Amino acid sequence: METALLGKIEHLIPVPQVLKTLYIQPYWCSLLTFEQGITLSALLLNAAERKDLYDLAYQSGRLLLSLQACPYTYAGFFNEKAQLAAPFLSDDLINHGHVCLESDIVRTILPIKQQDHLSFLFKEGKTLLEITHPPSLVHGDFDPSNILVRLEKDEWRIGALLDWEYAHAGTYLQDAANWLRWRHHLPIDYMAGFCDALQEKGLLINEADWQTAAFLDVLALLDLLNRTRPHQLVRANALCTLIEERLQDL
């Protein structure tokens, strides 16, 4: 799916080219063209390099906007040819949230207060997921760790968007939520540049958008917590903290 998708979008979005796809039991893997640079997450960990943070965040917002050039008739998952094949509805997302909330790992690790808050939100979930804009391409893991940047004439520029395994058709708010997940842990320019880029095009402009983004991120974080193993305590605690941050937005 990733190979087929990258072939379709390479003229719109900066992505590596797939040279060859291999099956090395039990995994599929791809040989990609070499892209110069480092991940944006690595750059963010170096406080001395954050002088261009607003510009990089703005570029990231513009990168997300470029995905809007790939519209779809409904939200859904792709088949191996990157064709829209399996539709999903807001009910499917909420039902999956219920499944995660009832799992042993979540019931054991997530504080009761947060579990109760989530149970309440799931009852109102349809309202939070009332999305009026048309579906478009969603990266699915739009995160600084998947954005490659490089120096060009002493300025940091985005070189490629990596790792498309979770790509699907849906709302841009899913990707926006993933990016904004880290805003409480970084300087204000991280959020400001990104939001300015989207809001110039009329996206992420009202409270309903922010509420939907927060709820989508809660569902994504809950899914990650559900797939966390009992011995992964650092990961589990970090996810619980992020879930609490998003619940405060709701």
C-alpha positions as semicolon CSV with decimal commas, in nm:
position;residue;x (nm);y (nm);z (nm)
1;M;0,000;0,000;0,000
2;E;0,276;0,243;0,093
3;T;0,463;0,178;-0,230
4;A;0,152;0,237;-0,440
5;L;0,055;0,547;-0,243
6;L;0,399;0,711;-0,268
7;G;0,390;0,660;-0,643
8;K;0,060;0,849;-0,658
9;I;0,153;1,145;-0,439
10;E;0,523;1,204;-0,515
11;H;0,437;1,497;-0,746
12;L;0,241;1,670;-0,466
13;I;0,427;1,586;-0,146
14;P;0,801;1,547;-0,076
15;V;0,848;1,174;-0,016
16;P;1,126;0,923;-0,080
17;Q;1,099;0,709;-0,392
18;V;1,059;0,334;-0,347
19;L;1,332;0,150;-0,536
20;K;1,226;-0,202;-0,445
21;T;0,985;-0,379;-0,214
22;L;1,101;-0,702;-0,051
23;Y;0,952;-0,975;0,167
24;I;1,198;-1,088;0,432
25;Q;1,003;-1,336;0,642
26;P;0,792;-1,240;0,826
27;Y;0,811;-0,873;0,721
28;W;0,759;-0,661;0,413
29;C;1,018;-0,387;0,369
30;S;1,118;-0,131;0,110
31;L;1,444;0,006;-0,020
32;L;1,406;0,384;-0,051
33;T;1,609;0,660;-0,208
34;F;1,849;0,828;0,034
35;E;1,720;1,162;0,162
36;Q;1,966;1,405;0,317
37;G;1,883;1,544;0,662
38;I;1,770;1,462;1,014
39;T;1,428;1,417;1,168
40;L;1,254;1,727;1,297
41;S;1,221;1,557;1,635
42;A;1,600;1,528;1,658
43;L;1,628;1,898;1,576
44;L;1,371;1,989;1,842
45;L;1,573;1,806;2,105
46;N;1,861;2,046;2,037
47;A;1,757;2,374;2,200
48;A;2,036;2,562;2,020
49;E;1,874;2,489;1,683
50;R;1,524;2,608;1,774
51;K;1,583;2,958;1,636
52;D;1,392;2,861;1,320
53;L;1,115;2,681;1,508
54;Y;0,831;2,908;1,390
55;D;0,938;2,873;1,026
56;L;0,970;2,495;1,055
57;A;0,631;2,470;1,223
58;Y;0,482;2,691;0,952
59;Q;0,638;2,469;0,684
60;S;0,491;2,165;0,861
61;G;0,148;2,326;0,847
62;R;0,192;2,393;0,476
63;L;0,300;2,032;0,432
64;L;-0,021;1,916;0,595
65;L;-0,217;2,147;0,366
66;S;-0,063;1,974;0,065
67;L;-0,243;1,655;0,165
68;Q;-0,570;1,838;0,099
69;A;-0,487;1,815;-0,272
70;C;-0,580;1,444;-0,250
71;P;-0,959;1,441;-0,186
72;Y;-1,178;1,132;-0,141
73;T;-1,551;1,067;-0,148
74;Y;-1,560;0,905;0,197
75;A;-1,340;0,820;0,494
76;G;-1,181;0,478;0,480
77;F;-0,875;0,258;0,453
78;F;-0,674;0,174;0,142
79;N;-0,611;-0,163;-0,019
80;E;-0,270;-0,281;-0,143
81;K;-0,309;-0,064;-0,455
82;A;-0,372;0,247;-0,242
83;Q;-0,734;0,252;-0,357
84;L;-1,008;0,344;-0,113
85;A;-1,163;0,010;-0,018
86;A;-1,287;-0,013;0,342
87;P;-1,505;0,278;0,463
88;F;-1,541;0,366;0,830
89;L;-1,785;0,588;1,020
90;S;-1,762;0,788;1,341
91;D;-1,948;0,502;1,514
92;D;-1,660;0,271;1,425
93;L;-1,411;0,504;1,597
94;I;-1,622;0,529;1,911
95;N;-1,684;0,156;1,921
96;H;-1,310;0,095;1,900
97;G;-1,264;0,343;2,184
98;H;-1,507;0,141;2,395
99;V;-1,315;-0,179;2,319
100;C;-0,988;-0,017;2,425
101;L;-1,141;0,128;2,741
102;E;-1,268;-0,215;2,846
103;S;-0,936;-0,391;2,789
104;D;-0,746;-0,527;3,089
105;I;-0,436;-0,315;3,027
106;V;-0,629;0,013;3,007
107;R;-0,849;-0,067;3,308
108;T;-0,535;-0,150;3,507
109;I;-0,314;0,144;3,408
110;L;-0,542;0,438;3,329
111;P;-0,666;0,627;3,640
112;I;-1,035;0,575;3,722
113;K;-1,107;0,947;3,686
114;Q;-0,984;0,941;3,328
115;Q;-1,177;0,621;3,253
116;D;-1,498;0,786;3,376
117;H;-1,430;1,098;3,171
118;L;-1,376;0,888;2,860
119;S;-1,695;0,690;2,919
120;F;-1,888;1,017;2,933
121;L;-1,721;1,149;2,617
122;F;-1,801;0,834;2,424
123;K;-2,170;0,894;2,490
124;E;-2,133;1,237;2,328
125;G;-1,885;1,118;2,069
126;K;-2,105;1,162;1,763
127;T;-2,134;1,534;1,832
128;L;-1,757;1,567;1,868
129;L;-1,705;1,385;1,538
130;E;-1,954;1,584;1,329
131;I;-1,714;1,682;1,050
132;T;-1,849;1,886;0,760
133;H;-1,539;1,925;0,542
134;P;-1,474;1,660;0,272
135;P;-1,232;1,373;0,340
136;S;-0,876;1,396;0,212
137;L;-0,549;1,206;0,244
138;V;-0,443;1,157;0,606
139;H;-0,083;1,060;0,685
140;G;-0,187;0,892;1,010
141;D;0,136;0,962;1,202
142;F;0,204;1,328;1,127
143;D;0,474;1,375;1,384
144;P;0,814;1,551;1,398
145;S;0,982;1,209;1,406
146;N;0,847;1,143;1,054
147;I;0,944;1,479;0,904
148;L;1,293;1,498;0,758
149;V;1,463;1,840;0,755
150;R;1,790;1,964;0,610
151;L;1,998;2,281;0,603
152;E;1,974;2,488;0,283
153;K;2,173;2,813;0,279
154;D;2,184;2,816;0,660
155;E;1,805;2,768;0,689
156;W;1,623;2,453;0,792
157;R;1,384;2,322;0,528
158;I;1,155;2,019;0,514
159;G;1,292;1,753;0,284
160;A;1,053;1,461;0,311
161;L;0,753;1,316;0,493
162;L;0,825;0,957;0,595
163;D;0,642;0,646;0,719
164;W;0,302;0,616;0,550
165;E;0,189;0,283;0,695
166;Y;-0,113;0,440;0,872
167;A;-0,227;0,649;0,574
168;H;-0,600;0,660;0,507
169;A;-0,877;0,892;0,390
170;G;-1,040;1,107;0,655
171;T;-1,015;1,443;0,827
172;Y;-0,704;1,660;0,835
173;L;-0,783;1,711;1,205
174;Q;-0,636;1,367;1,273
175;D;-0,295;1,478;1,149
176;A;-0,329;1,821;1,309
177;A;-0,406;1,656;1,643
178;N;-0,098;1,437;1,616
179;W;0,125;1,738;1,558
180;L;-0,038;1,947;1,832
181;R;-0,005;1,664;2,083
182;W;0,338;1,800;2,184
183;R;0,252;2,169;2,207
184;H;0,258;2,175;2,589
185;H;0,615;2,047;2,588
186;L;0,766;2,291;2,338
187;P;0,798;2,671;2,293
188;I;0,488;2,858;2,173
189;D;0,636;2,895;1,823
190;Y;0,582;2,522;1,772
191;M;0,204;2,568;1,782
192;A;0,193;2,923;1,645
193;G;0,369;2,856;1,314
194;F;0,170;2,540;1,247
195;C;-0,167;2,698;1,331
196;D;-0,094;3,012;1,129
197;A;-0,034;2,802;0,817
198;L;-0,363;2,614;0,859
199;Q;-0,570;2,915;0,960
200;E;-0,457;3,114;0,656
201;K;-0,650;2,853;0,456
202;G;-0,954;2,852;0,685
203;L;-0,864;2,535;0,876
204;L;-0,852;2,487;1,253
205;I;-1,030;2,819;1,300
206;N;-1,304;2,751;1,555
207;E;-1,360;2,581;1,888
208;A;-1,538;2,286;1,724
209;D;-1,226;2,206;1,520
210;W;-1,010;2,208;1,832
211;Q;-1,257;1,992;2,022
212;T;-1,272;1,737;1,741
213;A;-0,892;1,731;1,713
214;A;-0,859;1,675;2,088
215;F;-1,114;1,392;2,083
216;L;-0,945;1,223;1,786
217;D;-0,613;1,243;1,969
218;V;-0,769;1,090;2,282
219;L;-0,890;0,798;2,071
220;A;-0,544;0,757;1,914
221;L;-0,367;0,771;2,251
222;L;-0,614;0,524;2,401
223;D;-0,542;0,284;2,115
224;L;-0,168;0,318;2,183
225;L;-0,224;0,252;2,553
226;N;-0,430;-0,056;2,468
227;R;-0,133;-0,190;2,268
228;T;0,113;-0,122;2,550
229;R;0,253;-0,422;2,737
230;P;0,248;-0,436;3,120
231;H;0,628;-0,411;3,148
232;Q;0,638;-0,090;2,938
233;L;0,576;0,135;3,238
234;V;0,754;0,444;3,103
235;R;0,549;0,433;2,783
236;A;0,228;0,366;2,977
237;N;0,283;0,657;3,216
238;A;0,367;0,892;2,929
239;L;0,048;0,794;2,746
240;C;-0,163;0,845;3,059
241;T;-0,014;1,193;3,096
242;L;-0,092;1,279;2,734
243;I;-0,448;1,147;2,768
244;E;-0,499;1,368;3,073
245;E;-0,371;1,671;2,877
246;R;-0,618;1,607;2,597
247;L;-0,906;1,548;2,837
248;Q;-0,837;1,891;2,984
249;D;-0,901;2,032;2,635
250;L;-1,241;1,865;2,637
